[in-house]
Structures are given as structure tokens and as C-alpha cells.
Amino acid sequence: MFRFMFTFMFMFTFTLPEKRYNQHILRNGLMEDSTLADILYSLDILVMERMDNGSFQVMGAVPNFSAQFFPGAITEKRVASFDKNCPFIENFLVDAEDCWASDCTETMRSGPWLQTSLSGEEYAFEAVALSLKKRKILLIELARSSYGEKQALIQKGRELSLAYHRLAQAEAELQKAKKAAEEASRAKSDFLAHMSHEIRTPMNAIIGMSGLLLGTDLDKEQRYEAKVIHSSSEMLLSLINDILDFSKIEAGKLDLESIDFNIEEVIRNVENMLKIRAREKRLGLSHQLGRDVPPLLRGDSERLTQILVNLVNNAIKFTETGEVVIRVMLEEEENTDAMIHFSVTDTGIGISPKHINRLFRSFSQVDASMSRKYGGTGLGLVISKKLAGLMGGKIGVESEEGTGTTFWFTARFEKQTRILLVEDNIVNQTVALAILKKLGFNADVAGNGSEALDVLKKASYDIVFMDIQMPEMDGLEATRAIRDPDSEVTNPDIPVVAMTAHAMKEDRDRCFEVGMNDYLTKPVQPQKILEVIEEQLFSEIVWETKPATVKTASSEKKIFDKSRLSDWTEDDEELIKEILTEFLDDVRLRIAKLEQASEAGEAKTVRYEAHSVKGVSANVGAEILSDTAFELETAGKNGAVDKFPSLIEKLKQEFDKLFLLLQPEINPNGSAPRSNKDDK
């Protein structure tokens, strides 16, 4: 109906001669009495023109339905505006504005929608927008009856579309406001950071020069004045540092470092920094470190120190008698991470419950009197809260007025794997430490089983790599002692991995019998060490025993295979030179001991020294020398004293060949060090 009527109407309207159109249709922009006006009025059609100010001018008579369905939308001067009380028209006009802006000549139709009158009746309407001779025309028609349930669903869909449009507009405005706020915050923080840096330069000069001044001969009054300048400057610099940190945090420019550190060293450093202040007030300052806290951690120790210094400083400031105690406990532990709980408890003035909520706010203290009496800006706790959050933790306080306060915070750190290497040979120590370093681990060294027991009684480790044949106490005896519940070591169940040149099945069986968890044969491959560490420490199921893989001997042995050293040293020529120099010195010394033991008929000593030569030679890639030492070790094991001289001579010959071959590696531009022949 609307399409037929609309076509008829505009054919009739715009086919009139221009002069007659002006006389009968428009007078001061309004449609007056005319046959067309009567037609539009009788058809319940509202015709309007979009004005530059965004309102609509009614053309012709105002249909009766407008007051019932669009109350207040049309003024006495026939000016119409549609707001959120007419949501469908508002939604339709969003698209109509695009049509008019492009001067579209095509008709844009809304389709029917439902509108409820003041009396509660529901009727269908349709709207049409078009552009004629650069004029923006809007028509609204009342249909004869409701379109029923189907139209109701259509109407709801359009209402949802409008709601979505409004939401999109609101979100765009919100994003715009958020971006403006963030830019303003960054600008503020950048300014604070810049100004803080500018102020720090002269402040450092004042502190430095006043410190130098205090080191000169001053009378009593001058010294007092210099001390005031120095201490006041330090206080001001501390405030500037707080402002700088605060601005960095607010601007999102504060990055945490990740370095290895010892947690007890951090706590002791905090104590040392503040113990003078505590002594001045005759306060006790101590710490308690939980036994299960991992001693070696990875994280930002500087920021951790900053939080602790701030909390301990506050505790000393607000405590007149008693003590301040730092406590460190393990809150939770995972495979590679640990959540550590720190607390600082004092016996000071305490905080009333009504004032606690003022803490951790920027530039805020408990009350104004606190600031006047004790000083401070209140930034310290805010920064501490932000830093704790950046470290994956949180901060809180527990206090009782007149009794004392406990500030606590948590922080998450990576755990360092603590490794104890038990090895008597210095070359093997260097090789093993270099391999572990390449894999990302640090290790402590014990020279024999007895030293290892002493170390394990004093400190906690995650895993032990144990050589088998060592002086004083060998690896088997040391492992038996570790597994003894009465041994006093910190962890009798610590994983112990054999790392030895013994490669026979019975050797491996003996290791497992005394309680070792795994077995590696020398020369040890870096990948094998990594696999053992991952399996023993990070696997959900830790196997008690694991058969070692024995390499098949190659038929083509080399005097020196440099690739072995180059692989795990990553071609570090200085490290290779250091290892080879230590190796030659060590083997030369052991050959001398072998000759003495051979003359004395000491088979046990021959076996021990030959075993050491075999292992260290295999580690550096001296394959033929290692095999020759193995022959001598076997003779010592079997007590074949008559074979010692010839085998030792063969060992010396192979050593001399190796010595000459290694000279370019050790002294590429210098004179060659002495060989075994030079000892004669």
C-alpha cells in the first residue's frame, strides 16, 4: 500500500509546474492547504524535511496519530525531533543520515515496526528517507492494523540492533576517554621521571660534597650544620627515588630483572643497612629463615630489597622499645617456582582498625599527626604494593593498636637447582662445571666423600653427582652414609647420581645397591646430564634405578678428538686451553706416582692412579691414552705387578704423542711446555 501511495504522491507533487509548486506547496518552507496536503493528511502520512540543525520541519498538516504515538515530538511550530523515546526512528535515522550525506537518489525504506500509543494500542508504522533536489525528506506512515506476532519479532530485532548501535557508540567513547586518560597519565609520569632525573644530579653533588666536608676539620657548630645538610639531602634523594619509581610503575615502564641470588644474603644485607638505625633507638633487629625456603632463587633481588628496606624502616620509625623481626617462610612450591612469604613484625605503636584502610594509598598516612611527627610521604607502601604485584604476590597488614604491627607480602621466584659435584680430580671438576654451566646450572664442589657429607650436613642441595673412586672416602661409602637416617645430612633421600669411568655392569649394580638413583659413565655427555636432572627433579615419576647406556667402542681410536671439548664449551678456545693445560699437568703428575707405585709393587695405588688417568683422558677426548690407562688399571686390579713397567712405558709414550699434538692448542704462538721426557 505504502509503495503505491508513495509513488502516486511524489508523481503528483513533483510533476507540477515549478511556479504552481511554489505557490501551492511551499510558503516559507511549510506546506499549506492544497489538494496534496489533504491527501497526505487523509492517508495518515507525516512528511518532514531534515534541517541543518538536525531537527525536522513538518510539511503540511500534522496527522492526528502523532500526538498519540509520538507525544512531544512535534512542537506548535511544526518542528519535530526524535530522541530515545522513539528508538526505531532513531535507529532508522542512523542509516538515513548516511543516505542523505551521499545525496542518494534512491529511496531508503525502513520496513514496518510497532509503536504503542498513550492508550496502550499497538500499531505498525513505516518510514521512508530520500533526497530530492538536495533536500532531505522523511515520511512516516501509520498502517491500518497491527502486523501481529511476526512483526513483533521483527520489532524486537530492530530494538536489539539499536541497543547494539548505542553500545558500540558508548564503547567507542569509552575507548577514546580511556586512551586520553592513559596518554595523560603517561605524560604525567614522563614529566615526573624527567624532573626526578634532573633533580637527582645536583642532589648527588650535594650529598657527595657534604660527605667530603664532614671528612674535614670542622668545629662543633660547622659539623652539626654539615650533618644536617647531608642527612636532609639523603632524605630528599630517597623521596625523589620514590617519586621516580612511582612514576615508572604508573607509566608501566618499570621492568623487573631476573638474576640469581641467595635469599639469606639479601636478608642479611637488609639487616646490615638498617642495624645502625635500630641500635640508635636500642631496638633489636633479627631475622628468621624457614628451613624449607630454597636458598638460591632467581628474580629481582634489588626490588625485593627495596620492599624489605621500606617495611623495616617503617617498623623502626614507629617502634620506641622492643624489636623488629624479619621472617621468611615458604608458602607454596612447584616444580620450578616458589611463592615466598615475607613478614616484618614490630612492637611499636600499632594501627587502629579504622585507619588501616588508609594504608597503601598514594601520599597517604594513617593521620596528619603521623606525618608531622614521623615524616614521610606515604609513597613507600604504595610502591611496595605495586612491586609485590609485579612479582606475582600481594601485600597486607595485621596490627593491634598499642601492641605492634606485622606487614607481610608474598613474591614468586624461580628456584635454582642446587647441585653438589663430588669429584677429586681437578680436570674432571673443570669439565663437569663447564658442562653444567652450559646447561644453565651452577654447582658446588666437594673433593671427596667425606667433604661431601660435611657439606650436606650444613646446606640443602637438590642433587648430587658422585664420583666413585676417590681418596679418604669413595662414592659408594659416601652414598651409604647419606642414606643413613642418622647421618645428620639435611636430606637423606637426595638424588645421588654416579658419574664415573667404571662402565662394567657389576660396577653399576654396586652403585644401585648402596642407594644411588642413576649412573653416568665418563666421558659424560651434556644431554645425558640434562636428562638425569630433569628426570630426578622435575618428572612426576622418579625412577629409583635406570640402566646406563654403554657406548660401543669404536675401532678407530684417535690420539685427540677435539670435537668433544668443542661441543660442550661452544668452541671457547680459552676454556679449552685451560682444561688441556690442567689435564697435561695432572697426567704428568699421575705418571710419576704410577712409576713410584710400580717400583714399590703397590697394585692398589696403580689401579687408582690408572683409573684417574683413564677417566680424565676420556673426558678431554684423549681416546688412545684412556684405553692404555684402562689396560694398566686392569693389571692393577688383577695384581699383575710384572706387567706394570711395560704398561707404564706404553702410557708414557702415548702421553708424549698427545703432548706434541696438543702444543698448537695450548701455545699457538709460544714455546712448548715441557713433556714427560723432560722429567727424566
TACOR-V328044 format. One record per residue. PSI is psi in whole degrees, -180 to 180 (999 if undefined). OMEGA is omega in degrees with one decimal (NA if undefined). BURIAL is # if it has 24 or more other C-alpha atoms within 12 Angstrom, else .. Layout:
psi->{PSI,PSI}
omega->{OMEGA,OMEGA}
burial->{BURIAL,BURIAL}
//
This chain:
psi->{-46,-40,-43,-47,-43,-40,-45,-45,-48,-24,-42,-43,-49,10,0,149,147,-41,-47,-36,-45,-37,-42,-24,-51,132,111,36,3,146,123,-170,131,167,-41,-41,-42,-40,-48,-40,-43,-26,7,51,128,120,131,157,132,122,167,-28,3,-11,176,134,124,135,118,-169,152,119,153,-28,-20,-40,-33,-41,-23,62,132,-2,-26,126,176,-25,16,34,126,145,142,119,-153,-10,-16,69,-35,-41,-41,-43,-42,-36,-23,-46,-34,-38,-40,-39,-48,-39,-32,4,43,136,-8,154,134,123,147,-30,164,149,162,138,134,133,175,-28,1,3,146,121,161,145,158,152,148,136,137,166,122,118,46,15,139,110,135,128,140,126,139,125,168,-26,171,151,3,-164,-37,-44,-31,-41,-41,-43,-44,-39,-41,-36,-40,-39,-42,-43,-41,-42,-45,-41,-42,-40,-44,-40,-40,-42,-38,-43,-39,-44,-39,-44,-42,-41,-42,-41,-40,-41,-42,-41,-43,-46,-39,-40,-46,-43,-43,-47,-38,-43,-40,-36,-33,-35,-55,-30,-42,-37,-42,-46,-44,-47,-37,-33,-42,-39,-39,-19,1,175,112,149,176,-45,-42,-40,-41,-45,-38,-38,-40,-44,-46,-48,-39,-38,-40,-40,-42,-40,-38,-42,-42,-42,-40,-44,-40,-46,-42,-43,-37,-43,-46,-34,-2,27,6,113,136,144,164,97,158,139,159,121,-37,-35,-39,-46,-44,-37,-40,-44,-46,-36,-32,0,-29,-43,-40,-41,-36,-32,8,44,147,142,116,175,155,122,121,141,-29,4,125,125,-33,125,166,127,-160,92,-28,-44,-33,-45,-40,-44,-47,-43,-42,-47,-42,-39,-47,-41,-44,-41,-43,17,127,-35,153,-132,166,129,129,127,139,124,156,121,-46,156,135,-172,-49,-11,159,133,117,136,121,143,148,114,134,171,40,-151,-20,176,134,151,-35,-18,-12,-35,-10,-14,161,20,147,132,37,138,176,-48,171,-34,-33,-45,-41,-39,-44,-15,-177,161,-16,2,-28,-46,-36,-46,-41,-41,-44,-43,-42,-41,-41,-28,16,18,-160,175,152,178,144,130,153,122,129,-8,-44,177,145,114,135,156,159,156,144,133,157,142,138,139,119,120,135,121,122,105,131,-24,126,-34,-45,-35,-49,-44,-49,-42,-38,-41,-47,-39,-41,-35,-5,18,150,155,150,159,136,138,-15,180,-37,-44,-38,-43,-42,-42,-44,-19,-26,-27,160,131,165,-30,151,129,116,121,156,-54,108,157,166,-65,121,177,-34,-46,-40,-40,-40,-42,-39,-42,-14,121,-22,16,-16,8,155,-30,96,-18,11,137,130,125,123,137,94,164,-10,124,4,155,-40,-29,-44,-41,-40,-36,-46,-32,-34,-3,13,152,-25,176,126,135,145,143,134,134,137,-42,-36,-40,-45,-42,-41,-44,-46,-41,-42,-30,-30,-4,144,-33,119,116,137,-35,152,118,133,149,123,125,143,129,137,145,-18,92,148,150,-43,124,97,-22,-31,-45,-42,-33,-58,-9,-2,44,34,98,-36,-42,-41,-44,-43,-45,-44,-37,-46,-38,-49,-41,-40,-46,-39,-43,-40,-31,-40,-42,-35,-41,-41,-44,-35,-45,-33,-4,29,91,-37,-43,-40,-44,-43,-49,-39,-38,-42,-42,-41,-49,-47,-34,-42,-38,-37,-5,15,81,-46,-41,-39,-43,-39,-42,-34,-39,-43,-39,-43,-41,-40,-39,-39,-3,24,73,-32,-21,-13,-51,-46,-38,-36,-39,-42,-39,-41,-39,-44,-36,-42,-40,-45,-40,-47,-37,-29,-7,-44,-27,-36,-47,73,-27,2,-175,149,140,168,145,-177,-29,-30,-17,-12,999}
omega->{-176.8,-177.6,179.5,-178.2,-175.6,178.5,179.2,-175.0,-175.6,171.1,-178.8,-174.5,-169.0,170.1,174.3,173.3,-174.7,-177.2,-179.5,178.3,-179.8,-177.0,-171.2,-173.3,-173.6,171.2,-174.4,177.1,-177.7,176.5,-178.1,-177.4,178.1,177.2,179.8,178.9,178.7,179.2,-179.3,-178.7,-177.9,179.7,-178.5,177.7,177.7,-178.2,-177.1,174.9,179.2,-178.6,-177.0,-178.6,177.2,178.2,-179.1,176.9,-179.6,178.4,-178.5,-178.5,178.5,-179.9,-177.5,-173.8,-174.0,-178.8,-178.9,-173.4,179.0,-175.7,177.9,-177.2,-176.2,-179.1,178.8,178.8,177.4,174.5,-176.5,173.1,-176.2,-179.1,-176.6,174.4,175.8,-169.8,-177.0,178.0,178.3,179.5,-179.7,-177.4,176.8,178.5,-179.9,179.7,177.1,179.5,-179.4,-178.2,179.8,-180.0,-176.6,179.9,-179.8,179.1,176.4,-174.6,-178.5,-166.0,-174.6,171.0,-177.8,177.7,-178.6,-179.1,178.4,-179.8,177.1,178.6,-175.9,-179.6,179.9,176.9,171.9,179.8,177.7,175.5,176.0,180.0,-180.0,-179.9,178.1,175.9,-175.2,-173.1,176.5,177.1,176.5,-177.5,173.2,177.6,-174.5,-177.2,178.8,179.5,173.6,-172.2,-179.9,179.3,177.9,177.8,177.3,179.8,179.8,178.1,179.6,176.6,176.7,177.8,177.9,179.4,178.5,179.0,178.9,179.3,179.3,177.6,-179.5,179.5,178.2,178.1,178.8,178.7,178.3,178.9,179.2,179.6,179.1,179.6,179.1,178.7,178.0,179.3,178.5,179.0,178.5,-177.8,177.0,178.8,179.3,-179.9,-179.6,-179.2,179.0,178.5,-179.2,-179.0,-177.1,-176.5,177.4,179.5,177.2,178.0,179.9,-179.9,-179.3,-177.7,178.2,175.4,175.6,179.6,179.3,178.4,179.5,178.7,179.7,173.9,-172.9,-178.0,179.0,179.4,178.7,-179.3,178.4,177.6,178.3,178.2,-176.6,-177.7,178.9,178.4,178.0,177.4,179.7,178.2,177.0,177.6,178.9,178.1,177.7,-179.8,179.7,178.1,-179.7,-179.1,177.6,-179.7,-179.6,-179.1,-179.0,-176.4,179.5,-179.3,177.9,175.8,176.0,-178.6,178.0,177.4,177.0,-173.4,-179.2,177.1,177.9,-179.3,180.0,177.5,177.0,177.9,-178.1,179.9,-170.4,-176.2,178.4,178.0,179.2,179.9,178.7,178.7,179.7,178.2,172.8,177.5,-176.3,177.6,176.3,-177.2,-179.2,-177.6,-176.9,178.2,177.8,-175.5,-178.2,-177.2,175.8,-179.7,-179.3,-178.1,179.9,178.8,173.9,177.4,-179.8,179.0,-177.9,179.0,179.4,-177.7,179.1,176.4,178.6,-179.5,178.5,-177.9,-173.4,178.4,-179.6,178.8,176.8,-173.1,173.5,-176.3,174.0,178.4,179.4,-178.4,174.7,179.9,175.7,-174.7,174.2,-176.6,-174.7,-175.9,175.0,173.3,-176.0,-179.5,178.5,175.0,176.6,-175.7,177.1,176.4,-173.4,-170.9,179.9,-177.6,178.6,-178.5,-177.1,-178.6,-176.0,-177.0,177.3,-179.2,177.7,173.4,-178.1,176.2,-177.4,171.9,-175.7,172.1,-174.6,-178.6,178.0,-178.9,-179.7,-174.9,-172.3,-178.8,178.8,-177.4,-175.1,-179.9,-174.4,-179.1,177.9,179.5,179.2,179.0,179.9,-178.6,177.4,177.6,178.6,179.8,174.9,-178.3,179.0,-176.2,-179.7,-177.8,172.9,-174.2,173.7,-175.1,179.6,-177.3,-179.3,-174.7,171.7,170.4,-179.7,173.5,176.6,177.9,-179.7,-179.9,170.6,176.5,172.6,175.6,-179.5,-176.1,172.6,177.1,179.2,-172.7,-177.4,-175.2,-174.3,178.6,177.6,175.5,-178.7,-179.4,-177.6,179.4,179.0,178.4,-179.7,178.6,177.7,-180.0,177.4,-178.6,170.1,-178.2,170.5,-174.5,169.1,-172.9,177.7,-176.5,-179.8,177.2,179.9,178.7,178.7,-179.7,-176.9,175.4,-175.1,-174.4,-179.6,177.5,-179.5,-176.8,178.8,170.0,-167.6,169.0,-177.4,-174.7,-178.6,178.1,179.0,176.5,-177.8,-175.3,179.8,179.3,179.2,-179.9,176.0,-179.3,179.4,-177.2,178.8,-179.5,-179.6,-173.6,-178.9,172.4,-174.4,-179.3,179.9,-178.5,-178.3,177.3,177.7,-177.4,176.9,177.3,-167.5,176.8,175.8,-174.1,-178.6,-178.7,-179.9,175.9,178.5,-179.4,178.9,178.5,-179.1,-179.9,-178.7,174.9,176.2,-175.7,-177.6,-170.3,176.7,178.8,175.5,0.6,-175.7,177.7,-179.7,-177.9,178.8,177.6,-179.6,179.8,179.6,179.8,-179.3,-177.5,-176.1,-174.0,-171.0,178.3,177.9,178.5,179.1,-179.8,180.0,178.1,178.0,179.4,179.1,178.2,-179.0,-179.1,174.0,-176.0,179.0,179.9,-178.2,178.8,-179.6,173.4,178.8,177.2,-174.7,-175.4,-179.8,178.0,-177.0,-176.2,-174.1,172.1,-177.8,177.5,176.0,-173.5,179.0,178.9,177.9,179.0,179.7,-178.7,-178.6,177.9,177.3,-179.1,-178.6,178.5,-178.0,-178.0,178.4,179.3,-177.6,175.6,177.3,178.0,179.0,179.5,178.9,-179.3,179.4,179.2,-179.5,-179.9,-177.7,-175.9,-178.2,179.2,178.3,-179.7,-178.0,-177.0,178.6,177.1,178.8,178.8,179.3,-176.5,-177.1,178.2,178.0,-178.4,-176.5,178.4,176.3,-167.5,-177.2,178.0,178.7,179.2,178.9,177.8,178.5,176.7,-179.8,177.6,179.5,177.7,177.9,178.9,-178.1,-179.6,-179.0,-174.4,-177.5,179.9,-174.4,-175.0,-177.9,-180.0,177.3,177.2,177.4,178.5,179.6,179.3,178.4,177.8,179.9,176.6,-180.0,-179.8,-179.6,-179.1,-176.0,-176.7,178.1,179.6,-173.4,-178.0,-177.0,-177.0,-174.8,178.5,-177.1,174.8,-175.1,178.4,178.6,179.4,-178.3,-179.4,-176.4,NA}
burial->{.,#,.,.,.,#,.,.,#,.,.,.,#,.,.,.,.,.,.,.,.,.,.,#,#,.,.,.,.,#,#,#,.,.,.,#,#,.,#,#,#,.,#,#,#,#,#,#,#,#,.,.,.,.,#,#,#,#,#,#,#,#,#,.,#,#,.,.,#,#,.,.,#,#,.,.,.,#,#,#,#,#,.,.,.,#,#,#,#,#,#,#,#,.,#,#,#,.,#,#,.,.,.,.,.,.,#,#,#,#,#,#,#,#,#,#,.,.,.,.,.,#,#,#,#,#,#,#,#,#,#,.,.,.,#,#,#,#,#,#,#,#,#,.,.,.,.,.,.,.,.,.,.,.,#,.,.,#,#,.,.,#,.,.,.,.,.,.,.,.,.,.,.,.,.,.,.,.,.,.,.,.,.,.,.,.,.,.,#,#,.,#,#,.,.,#,.,.,.,#,.,.,#,#,.,#,#,.,.,#,.,.,.,#,.,.,.,.,.,.,.,.,.,.,.,#,#,.,#,#,.,.,#,.,.,#,#,#,#,#,#,#,#,#,#,#,#,#,#,#,#,.,.,.,.,#,.,.,.,#,#,#,#,#,.,#,#,#,.,#,#,.,.,#,#,.,#,#,.,.,.,.,#,#,#,#,#,#,#,.,.,.,#,#,#,#,#,#,#,#,#,#,#,#,#,#,#,#,#,#,#,#,#,#,#,#,#,#,#,#,#,#,#,#,#,#,#,#,#,#,.,.,.,.,.,.,#,#,#,#,#,#,#,#,#,#,#,#,#,#,#,.,.,.,.,.,.,.,#,#,.,#,#,#,#,#,.,.,.,.,.,.,.,.,.,#,#,#,#,#,#,#,#,#,#,#,#,#,.,#,#,#,#,#,#,#,#,#,#,.,.,.,.,#,#,#,#,#,#,#,#,#,#,#,#,#,#,#,#,#,#,#,#,#,#,#,#,#,#,#,#,#,#,#,#,#,.,.,#,.,#,#,#,#,#,#,#,#,#,#,#,#,#,#,#,#,.,.,#,#,#,#,#,#,#,#,#,#,#,#,#,.,#,#,#,#,#,#,#,#,#,#,#,.,.,.,.,.,#,#,#,#,#,#,#,#,#,#,#,#,#,#,#,.,.,.,#,#,.,#,#,#,.,#,#,#,#,#,#,#,#,#,#,#,#,#,.,#,#,.,.,#,#,.,#,#,#,.,.,.,.,.,.,.,#,.,#,#,.,.,.,.,.,.,.,.,.,#,#,#,#,#,.,#,#,#,.,#,#,.,.,.,.,.,#,#,#,#,#,#,#,#,#,#,#,#,#,#,#,#,#,#,#,#,#,.,#,#,.,.,.,#,#,#,#,#,#,#,#,#,#,#,#,#,#,#,#,#,#,#,#,#,#,#,#,#,#,#,#,#,#,#,#,#,#,#,.,.,.,.,#,.,#,#,#,.,#,#,#,#,#,#,#,#,#,#,.,#,#,#,#,#,#,.,#,#,.,.,.,.,.,.,.,.,#,#,.,.,.,.}
//
